Amino acid sequence: MKITCSQSELVKGVNIVSKAVPTRTTMAILECILIDASKDQIVLTANDMEIGIETIVDGTIIEPGIIALDARFFGDIVRNLPNSDVTISVDDRFKTQITCESADFNITGKSGEDFSKIPAIARNNPVIISQFTMRELIRQTTFTISDLNQVNKMMTGELFEISGDMLKVVALDTSRISIRNIRLKNSYEDKKVIVPAKALNEISKIISGSIEDMVEIFFTDNHIIFEFEKTTVVSRLIDGEFFNIDHMFSGNYDAKMKINKRSLLDSINRSTLMLVKEAEKKPIVMDITDNNLTLSMSSFIGKMKENIPVEKNGKDIKIGFNPKFFMDALRVIDDEEITAYFVDHRSPCFIKNEEESYIYVILPVNIQEA
């Protein structure tokens, strides 16, 4: 095999696929990046058996072939080469020469035929959304998944539910729920799958976030495929039935509060100054009365209290929350004003807009600790 391409193009491709190289594996071949120039394109691939990424690199194929190179060594080499054309030559014993201007590296590769390639999956009827929307969906939901090592596998993924022209994305842990609803340009066959958060987080790092550029999403019984620009990401789906959360949304609330988002976020953030350690668990107490929200926090080093004007309908309520959980939700909401709904001090708080394009559910904590 012999190929040439620009260093910048090669670095871009390596950085994309490296996100699917496992950090720990008993299969040495999976620690490699596959360079496949056996056909009419130069394709880089990495695969950790849960998520696979392949991307096309622009270049010239002088002699077709295929080789698997150690991802860490290969990545370090190409990132440190001059910004010029790179030539990669491979002999029949997998000896690989990488040259760029006066730099000349010789490393040993592995047979590309032994590499676990991304499965060939039929692609039919893609769901199409902009890269901007895709990135926002991920940004505004995956923060809810606090621990990717949860015993419950369902909590390491997100529900993607398509019903007609609506896409609902749901993420949750034991204390909160994030929901995003978006209207699609077309209607599709109903579909409900659980996508690993790891795959979504890696996609958000790769896509440009452009409104003009699209992502095509394909579903199979076992996989979800994301195609954008010259890159394909294939992820296994999480098996099982997602949590039924519909019973939580009765629409009956005893108190409704409208408040400036930035004022609330800044105040809660100031309250955390009372916490000596980030992991210290002290609630932020919200005492909501007519036209006023009193925020307070107590810890062994002292107390904090602050008043913020609000619009309130319904009864007064005093309720406590984990301050981090509340701030996490506020940080991903783009509206200047948010509306929060309450039932009582033991029931969840719902933050949502009128269209319910976003809904954040946060469970309260015992304010007797405060």
C-alpha positions as CSV (number, residue, x, y, z in Angstrom):
1,M,0.0,0.0,0.0
2,K,1.1,3.5,-0.7
3,I,-0.9,6.7,-0.2
4,T,-0.3,10.4,0.1
5,C,-2.4,13.1,1.8
6,S,-1.9,16.4,3.6
7,Q,-0.8,16.3,7.2
8,S,-3.8,18.5,8.3
9,E,-6.3,16.2,6.6
10,L,-4.6,13.1,8.2
11,V,-4.6,14.7,11.7
12,K,-8.3,15.6,11.3
13,G,-9.2,12.0,10.4
14,V,-7.1,10.5,13.2
15,N,-8.6,12.8,15.8
16,I,-12.1,11.8,14.7
17,V,-11.7,8.1,14.7
18,S,-9.5,8.0,17.8
19,K,-12.6,8.6,19.9
20,A,-13.6,5.0,19.2
21,V,-10.2,3.5,20.2
22,P,-10.7,1.7,23.6
23,T,-8.5,2.7,26.5
24,R,-8.5,-0.8,27.8
25,T,-8.9,-4.0,25.8
26,T,-7.6,-7.5,25.7
27,M,-7.7,-7.4,21.9
28,A,-4.6,-5.6,20.7
29,I,-6.0,-5.1,17.2
30,L,-8.7,-2.8,18.6
31,E,-5.9,-0.5,19.8
32,C,-5.2,0.3,16.2
33,I,-6.6,2.6,13.5
34,L,-7.3,0.9,10.3
35,I,-6.2,2.6,7.1
36,D,-8.2,1.1,4.2
37,A,-7.1,2.2,0.8
38,S,-8.1,-1.0,-0.9
39,K,-10.8,0.7,-3.0
40,D,-11.2,4.2,-4.4
41,Q,-11.1,6.1,-1.0
42,I,-8.8,6.4,2.0
43,V,-10.9,5.4,5.0
44,L,-9.8,5.5,8.6
45,T,-11.6,3.3,11.1
46,A,-11.6,2.6,14.8
47,N,-13.9,0.3,16.7
48,D,-14.2,-0.6,20.4
49,M,-17.0,-3.1,19.6
50,E,-19.6,-0.8,21.2
51,I,-19.0,2.3,19.0
52,G,-17.3,2.3,15.6
53,I,-16.2,5.5,13.7
54,E,-15.0,5.7,10.1
55,T,-14.1,8.8,8.2
56,I,-12.8,9.5,4.7
57,V,-9.5,11.3,4.2
58,D,-8.8,13.1,1.0
59,G,-5.7,12.0,-0.6
60,T,-4.1,9.9,-3.5
61,I,-3.9,6.1,-3.6
62,I,-0.7,5.2,-5.4
63,E,-0.9,1.5,-4.5
64,P,-4.1,0.1,-2.9
65,G,-3.9,-1.8,0.3
66,I,-4.9,-2.0,4.0
67,I,-3.0,-1.7,7.3
68,A,-3.8,-1.5,11.0
69,L,-1.5,0.9,13.0
70,D,-1.2,1.4,16.7
71,A,-3.5,4.4,17.3
72,R,-1.4,6.1,20.0
73,F,1.9,5.8,18.1
74,F,0.4,6.7,14.7
75,G,-1.6,9.6,16.2
76,D,1.5,11.0,17.9
77,I,3.5,10.8,14.8
78,V,1.1,12.5,12.4
79,R,0.3,15.3,14.9
80,N,3.9,16.2,15.1
81,L,4.8,16.1,11.4
82,P,5.3,19.3,9.4
83,N,2.2,20.8,7.8
84,S,3.0,19.3,4.4
85,D,2.2,16.2,2.3
86,V,2.5,12.8,4.1
87,T,3.4,9.6,2.3
88,I,2.5,6.2,4.0
89,S,4.1,3.1,2.4
90,V,3.5,-0.5,3.6
91,D,5.3,-3.6,2.5
92,D,4.1,-7.2,2.5
93,R,5.4,-7.8,6.0
94,F,3.4,-4.8,7.3
95,K,6.5,-2.6,7.7
96,T,5.2,0.9,7.5
97,Q,7.2,4.0,6.4
98,I,5.7,7.4,7.2
99,T,7.5,10.3,5.5
100,C,6.9,14.1,5.5
101,E,9.5,16.5,4.2
102,S,12.7,15.4,6.0
103,A,10.9,13.4,8.7
104,D,11.0,9.6,8.2
105,F,9.4,7.1,10.6
106,N,9.4,3.3,10.3
107,I,6.9,1.3,12.4
108,T,5.4,-2.1,12.3
109,G,1.7,-2.5,11.6
110,K,-0.7,-5.4,11.7
111,S,-2.8,-7.1,9.1
112,G,-5.8,-5.0,8.2
113,E,-7.7,-8.2,7.5
114,D,-7.7,-9.0,11.3
115,F,-9.4,-5.7,12.2
116,S,-13.0,-5.8,13.4
117,K,-14.6,-3.6,10.8
118,I,-17.8,-1.7,11.3
119,P,-20.7,-4.0,10.3
120,A,-22.3,-3.4,6.9
121,I,-25.7,-2.2,7.8
122,A,-28.5,-1.3,5.4
123,R,-29.4,2.4,5.4
124,N,-33.0,3.2,4.8
125,N,-35.3,6.2,5.4
126,P,-32.9,8.4,7.4
127,V,-34.1,10.8,10.1
128,I,-32.5,14.1,9.1
129,I,-31.7,16.9,11.5
130,S,-29.2,19.7,11.5
131,Q,-25.8,19.3,13.2
132,F,-26.8,22.3,15.3
133,T,-29.9,20.6,16.5
134,M,-28.0,17.4,17.1
135,R,-25.4,19.1,19.2
136,E,-28.0,21.0,21.2
137,L,-30.0,17.8,21.9
138,I,-26.9,16.2,23.3
139,R,-25.8,19.3,25.3
140,Q,-29.2,19.8,26.9
141,T,-29.7,16.2,28.0
142,T,-26.5,14.1,28.6
143,F,-25.5,16.1,31.6
144,T,-28.3,14.3,33.5
145,I,-26.3,11.0,33.1
146,S,-24.0,11.6,36.0
147,D,-22.3,8.2,36.1
148,L,-21.6,6.1,33.0
149,N,-20.9,3.1,35.3
150,Q,-24.4,2.9,36.6
151,V,-25.5,-0.6,37.6
152,N,-28.7,0.0,35.7
153,K,-27.7,0.0,32.1
154,M,-30.7,2.1,31.1
155,M,-29.3,5.1,32.9
156,T,-26.1,5.0,30.7
157,G,-28.2,5.8,27.6
158,E,-30.8,8.1,26.3
159,L,-34.2,7.3,24.9
160,F,-34.7,8.4,21.3
161,E,-38.4,8.1,20.5
162,I,-39.9,9.1,17.2
163,S,-43.6,9.5,16.7
164,G,-44.7,10.9,13.4
165,D,-42.8,14.2,13.0
166,M,-41.8,14.5,16.7
167,L,-38.5,13.4,18.2
168,K,-38.3,13.0,22.0
169,V,-34.9,12.6,23.7
170,V,-34.9,11.6,27.4
171,A,-32.1,11.1,29.8
172,L,-32.3,10.5,33.6
173,D,-30.6,9.4,36.7
174,T,-32.0,8.7,40.2
175,S,-32.6,12.3,40.9
176,R,-33.5,14.2,37.7
177,I,-34.9,13.9,34.2
178,S,-34.0,15.8,31.0
179,I,-36.4,15.9,28.1
180,R,-36.1,17.6,24.7
181,N,-38.9,17.5,22.1
182,I,-38.2,18.7,18.6
183,R,-40.4,18.8,15.5
184,L,-38.9,17.2,12.4
185,K,-39.4,18.4,8.9
186,N,-40.9,15.0,7.8
187,S,-42.9,12.2,9.4
188,Y,-41.3,8.9,10.1
189,E,-42.3,5.4,11.2
190,D,-42.6,5.2,15.0
191,K,-39.4,4.1,16.7
192,K,-38.1,3.8,20.3
193,V,-34.5,3.0,21.0
194,I,-31.9,3.6,23.8
195,V,-28.7,5.1,22.6
196,P,-25.5,4.9,24.7
197,A,-24.5,8.3,26.1
198,K,-20.9,7.6,25.2
199,A,-21.7,7.5,21.5
200,L,-23.7,10.8,21.8
201,N,-20.9,12.6,23.7
202,E,-18.4,11.5,21.1
203,I,-20.6,12.7,18.2
204,S,-21.0,16.1,19.9
205,K,-17.2,16.5,19.8
206,I,-17.0,15.7,16.1
207,I,-19.8,17.5,14.4
208,S,-19.4,21.2,13.5
209,G,-22.7,22.3,15.0
210,S,-23.6,24.1,11.7
211,I,-27.3,24.8,11.0
212,E,-26.7,24.2,7.3
213,D,-24.9,20.8,7.7
214,M,-27.1,17.8,8.3
215,V,-26.9,14.5,10.2
216,E,-28.6,11.5,8.8
217,I,-29.8,9.0,11.5
218,F,-30.5,5.3,10.6
219,F,-32.0,2.7,12.9
220,T,-31.8,-1.1,12.9
221,D,-32.8,-3.6,15.6
222,N,-29.4,-3.5,17.2
223,H,-27.6,-0.4,16.0
224,I,-28.0,3.3,15.4
225,I,-26.0,5.0,12.6
226,F,-25.1,8.7,12.3
227,E,-23.8,10.0,9.0
228,F,-22.5,13.5,8.5
229,E,-20.0,15.0,6.1
230,K,-17.4,12.3,5.5
231,T,-17.9,10.5,8.8
232,T,-20.0,7.5,9.9
233,V,-20.6,6.6,13.6
234,V,-22.2,3.3,14.4
235,S,-23.2,2.4,17.9
236,R,-24.8,-0.6,19.5
237,L,-28.2,0.1,21.1
238,I,-28.9,-0.7,24.7
239,D,-31.2,-3.6,25.0
240,G,-34.3,-3.3,27.1
241,E,-37.4,-1.2,27.9
242,F,-36.7,2.4,29.0
243,F,-38.3,3.7,32.2
244,N,-41.9,4.7,32.0
245,I,-42.0,8.3,33.2
246,D,-45.3,9.4,31.7
247,H,-47.2,9.0,35.0
248,M,-45.1,11.9,36.4
249,F,-46.6,14.5,34.1
250,S,-50.2,14.9,35.4
251,G,-50.3,18.7,34.7
252,N,-51.6,19.4,38.2
253,Y,-49.4,21.9,39.9
254,D,-50.1,23.9,43.1
255,A,-47.5,26.7,42.4
256,K,-46.0,28.3,39.4
257,M,-43.0,30.6,39.4
258,K,-41.6,32.7,36.6
259,I,-38.1,34.1,37.2
260,N,-35.1,35.5,35.4
261,K,-32.8,32.6,34.6
262,R,-29.6,34.4,35.0
263,S,-30.5,35.9,38.4
264,L,-31.5,32.5,39.7
265,L,-28.4,30.8,38.3
266,D,-26.1,33.4,39.7
267,S,-27.7,33.3,43.1
268,I,-27.6,29.5,43.4
269,N,-24.0,29.6,42.3
270,R,-23.2,32.2,45.0
271,S,-24.8,29.9,47.6
272,T,-22.3,27.1,46.8
273,L,-19.6,29.3,48.2
274,M,-20.9,28.0,51.6
275,L,-19.8,24.5,50.6
276,V,-16.2,23.7,51.7
277,K,-16.0,20.7,49.4
278,E,-17.7,20.3,46.0
279,A,-19.1,16.9,47.2
280,E,-20.6,18.4,50.3
281,K,-24.4,17.7,50.3
282,K,-26.2,20.8,51.5
283,P,-29.5,21.8,49.9
284,I,-30.4,25.2,48.5
285,V,-33.7,26.1,50.1
286,M,-36.3,28.0,48.0
287,D,-39.0,29.8,50.0
288,I,-41.5,31.1,47.4
289,T,-44.0,33.7,48.4
290,D,-45.9,36.3,46.4
291,N,-43.5,38.2,44.2
292,N,-40.4,37.0,46.0
293,L,-38.1,34.0,46.2
294,T,-35.8,33.7,49.2
295,L,-32.8,31.4,48.6
296,S,-30.8,30.2,51.6
297,M,-28.1,27.8,52.4
298,S,-26.5,26.8,55.7
299,S,-23.3,24.9,56.4
300,F,-20.9,24.6,59.3
301,I,-19.0,27.7,58.1
302,G,-22.0,30.0,58.0
303,K,-25.3,31.0,56.3
304,M,-26.3,32.7,53.0
305,K,-29.6,34.3,52.1
306,E,-30.8,36.2,49.0
307,N,-34.1,37.5,47.7
308,I,-35.0,37.5,44.0
309,P,-38.3,39.0,42.5
310,V,-40.6,36.5,40.9
311,E,-44.0,36.1,39.4
312,K,-45.9,33.5,41.4
313,N,-49.3,31.9,41.0
314,G,-50.7,29.5,43.5
315,K,-49.8,28.6,47.0
316,D,-46.6,29.5,48.9
317,I,-44.0,26.7,49.0
318,K,-40.7,26.0,50.7
319,I,-38.6,23.3,49.1
320,G,-35.0,22.2,49.0
321,F,-32.8,21.0,46.1
322,N,-29.3,19.8,45.3
323,P,-27.8,23.1,44.0
324,K,-25.7,21.4,41.3
325,F,-28.7,19.7,39.8
326,F,-30.6,23.0,39.5
327,M,-27.7,24.8,38.1
328,D,-27.0,22.0,35.5
329,A,-30.5,22.5,34.1
330,L,-30.4,26.3,34.1
331,R,-27.1,26.3,32.3
332,V,-28.5,24.5,29.2
333,I,-31.7,26.6,28.9
334,D,-31.3,29.4,26.5
335,D,-34.4,31.4,27.5
336,E,-34.0,34.6,29.5
337,E,-36.9,33.7,31.8
338,I,-37.8,30.2,33.0
339,T,-41.0,28.8,34.5
340,A,-40.9,26.3,37.3
341,Y,-43.9,24.3,38.6
342,F,-44.3,22.8,42.1
343,V,-46.8,20.5,43.8
344,D,-45.4,20.3,47.4
345,H,-42.1,20.0,49.2
346,R,-41.9,16.3,48.6
347,S,-42.7,16.3,44.9
348,P,-40.4,17.0,41.9
349,C,-40.0,20.5,40.4
350,F,-40.7,20.8,36.7
351,I,-38.9,23.4,34.6
352,K,-40.4,23.8,31.1
353,N,-41.5,26.2,28.5
354,E,-45.0,26.6,27.1
355,E,-44.2,24.5,24.0
356,E,-42.6,21.8,26.2
357,S,-39.7,21.7,23.8
358,Y,-37.7,21.2,27.0
359,I,-38.7,19.7,30.4
360,Y,-36.3,19.3,33.3
361,V,-37.5,17.4,36.4
362,I,-35.6,17.7,39.6
363,L,-36.4,15.7,42.8
364,P,-36.3,17.7,46.1
365,V,-34.2,16.9,49.1
366,N,-35.0,17.0,52.8
367,I,-34.7,20.6,54.0
368,Q,-34.4,19.5,57.6
369,E,-30.7,19.1,56.8
370,A,-30.4,22.8,56.1
